[in-house]
Protein backbone atom coordinates (compact mmCIF):
# COMPACT_ATOMS: atom_id res chain seq x y z
CA UNK A 1 0.00 0.00 0.00
CA UNK A 2 1.19 3.52 -0.76
CA UNK A 3 1.89 5.98 2.02
CA UNK A 4 -0.92 8.30 3.14
CA UNK A 5 -0.89 11.77 1.55
CA UNK A 6 1.72 14.20 2.88
CA UNK A 7 0.87 17.29 0.83
CA UNK A 8 -1.49 19.96 2.15
CA UNK A 9 -3.57 21.12 -0.81
CA UNK A 10 -5.98 23.22 1.19
CA UNK A 11 -9.70 23.17 0.54
CA UNK A 12 -9.68 24.88 -2.86
CA UNK A 13 -7.57 24.95 -5.98
CA UNK A 14 -7.77 26.18 -9.55
CA UNK A 15 -7.60 24.00 -12.64
CA UNK A 16 -6.74 25.71 -15.91
CA UNK A 17 -5.04 25.34 -19.26
CA UNK A 18 -2.35 27.86 -20.14
CA UNK A 19 -1.92 26.56 -23.68
CA UNK A 20 -3.29 29.77 -25.19
CA UNK A 21 -1.12 32.01 -23.01
CA UNK A 22 2.59 32.65 -23.39
CA UNK A 23 4.96 31.38 -20.74
CA UNK A 24 5.26 34.94 -19.40
CA UNK A 25 1.47 35.24 -19.14
CA UNK A 26 1.18 31.81 -17.52
CA UNK A 27 3.72 32.72 -14.85
CA UNK A 28 1.91 35.98 -14.11
CA UNK A 29 -1.43 34.18 -13.81
CA UNK A 30 0.04 31.50 -11.55
CA UNK A 31 1.42 34.16 -9.23
CA UNK A 32 -2.02 35.76 -9.04
CA UNK A 33 -3.71 32.43 -8.26
CA UNK A 34 -1.23 31.95 -5.41
CA UNK A 35 -1.74 35.51 -4.12
CA UNK A 36 -5.52 34.97 -4.13
CA UNK A 37 -5.07 32.16 -1.61
CA UNK A 38 -5.82 29.03 -3.62
CA UNK A 39 -3.88 26.07 -2.31
CA UNK A 40 -3.12 24.33 -5.58
CA UNK A 41 -2.89 24.90 -9.31
CA UNK A 42 -3.87 21.89 -11.44
CA UNK A 43 -2.49 21.60 -14.97
CA UNK A 44 -4.01 19.18 -17.50
CA UNK A 45 -2.09 17.47 -20.25
CA UNK A 46 -3.62 17.01 -23.70
CA UNK A 47 -2.27 18.44 -26.95
CA UNK A 48 -0.52 21.49 -25.56
CA UNK A 49 2.29 21.94 -23.06
CA UNK A 50 3.99 18.89 -21.56
CA UNK A 51 2.83 18.44 -17.98
CA UNK A 52 6.06 18.16 -15.98
CA UNK A 53 7.97 20.89 -17.79
CA UNK A 54 5.03 23.26 -17.39
CA UNK A 55 4.86 22.37 -13.69
CA UNK A 56 8.55 23.29 -13.39
CA UNK A 57 7.89 26.59 -15.16
CA UNK A 58 5.16 27.53 -12.71
CA UNK A 59 6.81 26.16 -9.58
CA UNK A 60 9.71 28.48 -10.35
CA UNK A 61 7.32 31.42 -10.69
CA UNK A 62 5.55 30.87 -7.35
CA UNK A 63 6.61 30.43 -3.74
CA UNK A 64 4.11 28.42 -1.70
CA UNK A 65 1.32 26.99 -3.80
CA UNK A 66 1.26 23.34 -4.79
CA UNK A 67 1.47 22.76 -8.54
CA UNK A 68 -0.14 19.52 -9.66
CA UNK A 69 0.13 17.65 -12.93
CA UNK A 70 -3.54 16.98 -13.16
CA UNK A 71 -3.48 14.79 -15.06
CA UNK A 72 -0.26 13.55 -16.67
CA UNK A 73 -0.91 10.99 -19.40
CA UNK A 74 0.92 7.69 -18.84
CA UNK A 75 1.25 7.32 -22.62
CA UNK A 76 3.14 10.62 -22.89
CA UNK A 77 6.31 9.35 -21.16
CA UNK A 78 7.56 6.00 -19.93
CA UNK A 79 7.45 5.16 -16.25
CA UNK A 80 11.18 5.74 -15.74
CA UNK A 81 10.86 9.28 -17.09
CA UNK A 82 7.79 9.94 -14.93
CA UNK A 83 9.55 8.73 -11.79
CA UNK A 84 12.65 10.78 -12.54
CA UNK A 85 10.62 13.89 -13.34
CA UNK A 86 8.58 13.53 -10.18
CA UNK A 87 11.65 13.15 -7.98
CA UNK A 88 13.47 15.99 -9.72
CA UNK A 89 10.63 18.42 -9.00
CA UNK A 90 9.96 17.08 -5.50
CA UNK A 91 13.59 17.60 -4.52
CA UNK A 92 13.78 21.06 -6.08
CA UNK A 93 10.45 22.24 -4.61
CA UNK A 94 9.86 20.31 -1.37
CA UNK A 95 6.21 19.68 -0.63
CA UNK A 96 5.01 21.62 -3.67
CA UNK A 97 4.76 19.21 -6.60
CA UNK A 98 2.03 16.62 -6.98
CA UNK A 99 2.07 14.09 -9.81
CA UNK A 100 -1.34 13.00 -11.00
CA UNK A 101 -1.42 10.07 -13.42
CA UNK A 102 -4.14 8.96 -15.80
CA UNK A 103 -4.72 6.47 -18.60
CA UNK A 104 -6.26 9.06 -20.95
CA UNK A 105 -8.66 7.81 -23.65
CA UNK A 106 -8.27 5.41 -26.56
CA UNK A 107 -8.93 7.95 -29.38
CA UNK A 108 -6.35 10.37 -28.00
CA UNK A 109 -3.77 7.67 -27.37
CA UNK A 110 -4.13 5.70 -30.59
CA UNK A 111 -5.17 8.23 -33.23
CA UNK A 112 -3.11 11.17 -32.03
CA UNK A 113 -0.14 9.64 -30.21
CA UNK A 114 0.15 6.44 -32.21
CA UNK A 115 0.29 4.13 -29.19
CA UNK A 116 -1.70 1.01 -28.54
CA UNK A 117 -4.28 1.66 -25.83
CA UNK A 118 -4.12 -1.11 -23.25
CA UNK A 119 -6.75 -2.15 -20.72
CA UNK A 120 -6.80 0.81 -18.32
CA UNK A 121 -6.46 -0.98 -15.00
CA UNK A 122 -3.70 -3.33 -16.15
CA UNK A 123 -1.85 -0.50 -17.89
CA UNK A 124 -1.90 1.69 -14.81
CA UNK A 125 -0.85 -1.11 -12.50
CA UNK A 126 2.09 -1.99 -14.76
CA UNK A 127 3.08 1.67 -15.00
CA UNK A 128 3.09 2.09 -11.22
CA UNK A 129 5.14 -1.11 -10.87
CA UNK A 130 7.70 0.27 -13.33
CA UNK A 131 7.82 3.63 -11.56
CA UNK A 132 8.47 1.93 -8.25
CA UNK A 133 11.33 -0.10 -9.79
CA UNK A 134 12.92 2.82 -11.61
CA UNK A 135 16.48 3.73 -10.55
CA UNK A 136 17.25 7.35 -9.72
CA UNK A 137 20.93 8.18 -9.42
CA UNK A 138 20.58 11.79 -8.33
CA UNK A 139 19.89 13.69 -5.12
CA UNK A 140 16.59 12.33 -3.89
CA UNK A 141 13.78 14.35 -2.30
CA UNK A 142 13.85 14.34 1.50
CA UNK A 143 10.29 12.98 1.64
CA UNK A 144 8.77 10.35 -0.62
CA UNK A 145 6.75 12.31 -3.22
CA UNK A 146 3.02 11.81 -3.40
CA UNK A 147 1.10 10.72 -6.47
CA UNK A 148 -2.59 10.58 -7.31
CA UNK A 149 -4.53 8.65 -9.92
CA UNK A 150 -7.30 9.98 -12.12
CA UNK A 151 -10.12 7.63 -11.21
CA UNK A 152 -13.84 7.33 -11.76
CA UNK A 153 -14.78 3.65 -11.75
CA UNK A 154 -14.63 1.44 -8.66
CA UNK A 155 -11.62 -0.61 -9.76
CA UNK A 156 -9.43 2.40 -10.60
CA UNK A 157 -10.49 4.03 -7.33
CA UNK A 158 -9.48 0.86 -5.49
CA UNK A 159 -6.10 0.93 -7.23
CA UNK A 160 -5.70 4.60 -6.30
CA UNK A 161 -6.27 3.70 -2.67
CA UNK A 162 -3.85 0.80 -2.81
CA UNK A 163 -1.00 2.31 -4.83
CA UNK A 164 -1.16 6.09 -4.44
CA UNK A 165 -1.99 8.88 -2.03
CA UNK A 166 -5.49 9.17 -3.45
CA UNK A 167 -7.56 10.14 -6.46
CA UNK A 168 -8.66 13.05 -8.62
CA UNK A 169 -12.15 12.79 -10.09
CA UNK A 170 -13.66 14.87 -12.87
CA UNK A 171 -16.92 15.30 -14.79
CA UNK A 172 -18.94 13.78 -11.98
CA UNK A 173 -21.33 14.76 -9.20
CA UNK A 174 -21.34 14.97 -5.39
CA UNK A 175 -23.09 11.59 -5.42
CA UNK A 176 -20.02 10.17 -7.15
CA UNK A 177 -17.78 11.91 -4.61
CA UNK A 178 -19.56 10.04 -1.82
CA UNK A 179 -19.07 6.73 -3.66
CA UNK A 180 -15.41 7.52 -4.29
CA UNK A 181 -14.78 8.34 -0.64
CA UNK A 182 -16.29 5.06 0.45
CA UNK A 183 -14.04 3.11 -1.93
CA UNK A 184 -10.84 5.06 -1.19
CA UNK A 185 -11.22 4.94 2.57
CA UNK A 186 -10.79 7.71 5.09
CA UNK A 187 -6.99 7.99 4.92
CA UNK A 188 -6.64 8.75 1.23
CA UNK A 189 -6.77 12.15 -0.43
CA UNK A 190 -9.85 12.77 -2.55
CA UNK A 191 -9.62 15.76 -4.89
CA UNK A 192 -12.55 16.67 -7.10
CA UNK A 193 -12.38 18.90 -10.17
CA UNK A 194 -15.54 20.94 -10.58
CA UNK A 195 -16.48 23.03 -13.63
CA UNK A 196 -18.08 26.39 -12.83
CA UNK A 197 -19.70 29.11 -14.93
CA UNK A 198 -20.14 32.51 -13.28
CA UNK A 199 -23.09 33.45 -15.46
CA UNK A 200 -26.58 33.82 -14.01
CA UNK A 201 -28.57 33.73 -17.24
CA UNK A 202 -29.62 30.07 -17.73
CA UNK A 203 -29.43 30.11 -21.51
CA UNK A 204 -25.99 31.72 -21.64
CA UNK A 205 -24.63 29.61 -18.80
CA UNK A 206 -25.75 26.32 -20.31
CA UNK A 207 -24.44 27.37 -23.72
CA UNK A 208 -20.99 27.91 -22.24
CA UNK A 209 -21.22 24.61 -20.36
CA UNK A 210 -22.30 22.63 -23.43
CA UNK A 211 -19.48 24.01 -25.55
CA UNK A 212 -17.08 22.52 -23.01
CA UNK A 213 -18.96 19.31 -22.28
CA UNK A 214 -19.43 18.21 -25.89
CA UNK A 215 -15.89 16.83 -26.14
CA UNK A 216 -16.15 14.78 -22.93
CA UNK A 217 -19.49 13.35 -23.97
CA UNK A 218 -17.68 11.55 -26.81
CA UNK A 219 -15.46 9.58 -24.44
CA UNK A 220 -16.66 6.16 -23.21
CA UNK A 221 -15.13 6.34 -19.73
CA UNK A 222 -17.09 9.47 -18.87
CA UNK A 223 -20.29 8.13 -20.40
CA UNK A 224 -19.99 4.86 -18.49
CA UNK A 225 -19.56 6.74 -15.24
CA UNK A 226 -22.54 8.97 -15.98
CA UNK A 227 -24.67 5.92 -16.73
CA UNK A 228 -23.69 4.52 -13.33
CA UNK A 229 -24.97 7.77 -11.83
CA UNK A 230 -28.39 7.38 -13.49
CA UNK A 231 -27.99 9.33 -16.74
CA UNK A 232 -28.82 7.82 -20.11
CA UNK A 233 -28.34 8.28 -23.84
CA UNK A 234 -31.01 10.97 -23.92
CA UNK A 235 -28.85 13.09 -21.63
CA UNK A 236 -25.76 12.91 -23.83
CA UNK A 237 -26.94 14.41 -27.13
CA UNK A 238 -26.39 18.02 -28.14
CA UNK A 239 -23.81 18.79 -25.48
CA UNK A 240 -25.98 17.41 -22.69
CA UNK A 241 -29.53 17.70 -21.41
CA UNK A 242 -30.37 20.49 -18.99
CA UNK A 243 -30.43 17.88 -16.22
CA UNK A 244 -26.93 16.69 -17.06
CA UNK A 245 -25.49 20.17 -17.59
CA UNK A 246 -26.84 21.31 -14.24
CA UNK A 247 -25.43 18.23 -12.51
CA UNK A 248 -21.93 18.55 -13.99
CA UNK A 249 -21.44 22.33 -14.17
CA UNK A 250 -22.14 24.67 -11.27
CA UNK A 251 -23.53 27.80 -12.93
CA UNK A 252 -25.31 30.85 -11.56
CA UNK A 253 -22.57 32.92 -9.97
CA UNK A 254 -20.20 32.48 -7.06
CA UNK A 255 -23.07 31.42 -4.81
CA UNK A 256 -23.72 28.41 -7.03
CA UNK A 257 -20.02 27.54 -7.06
CA UNK A 258 -19.87 27.80 -3.27
CA UNK A 259 -22.92 25.56 -2.89
CA UNK A 260 -21.41 22.87 -5.13
CA UNK A 261 -18.11 23.03 -3.28
CA UNK A 262 -20.02 22.50 -0.04
CA UNK A 263 -21.82 19.48 -1.53
CA UNK A 264 -18.55 17.85 -2.57
CA UNK A 265 -16.94 18.56 0.80
CA UNK A 266 -19.96 17.17 2.63
CA UNK A 267 -19.75 14.06 0.44
CA UNK A 268 -16.12 13.45 1.44
CA UNK A 269 -13.88 15.55 -0.82
CA UNK A 270 -10.72 16.88 0.82
CA UNK A 271 -10.05 19.38 -1.95
CA UNK A 272 -12.11 20.90 -4.75
CA UNK A 273 -10.36 22.14 -7.86
CA UNK A 274 -12.42 24.79 -9.67
CA UNK A 275 -12.19 25.02 -13.44
CA UNK A 276 -13.81 28.21 -14.70
CA UNK A 277 -15.60 28.06 -18.05
CA UNK A 278 -16.32 31.25 -19.97
CA UNK A 279 -17.53 32.36 -23.38
CA UNK A 280 -13.92 33.28 -24.22
CA UNK A 281 -11.87 30.14 -23.44
CA UNK A 282 -8.79 31.60 -25.10
CA UNK A 283 -8.48 34.09 -22.22
CA UNK A 284 -7.35 33.25 -18.69
CA UNK A 285 -10.42 33.87 -16.48
CA UNK A 286 -8.64 36.14 -14.04
CA UNK A 287 -11.70 38.24 -13.19
CA UNK A 288 -13.60 35.05 -12.30
CA UNK A 289 -10.72 33.73 -10.17
CA UNK A 290 -10.80 36.98 -8.20
CA UNK A 291 -14.55 36.74 -7.70
CA UNK A 292 -14.26 33.15 -6.46
CA UNK A 293 -11.42 34.03 -4.11
CA UNK A 294 -13.41 36.92 -2.66
CA UNK A 295 -16.50 34.80 -2.09
CA UNK A 296 -14.94 31.49 -1.05
CA UNK A 297 -11.64 32.53 0.52
CA UNK A 298 -12.42 36.02 1.74
CA UNK A 299 -9.74 37.56 -0.50
CA UNK A 300 -10.16 40.95 -2.14
Order of alpha helices (4+ residues) and beta strands (2+ residues): beta-alpha-beta-alpha-beta-alpha-beta-alpha-beta-alpha-beta-alpha-beta-alpha-alpha-alpha-alpha-beta-alpha-beta-alpha
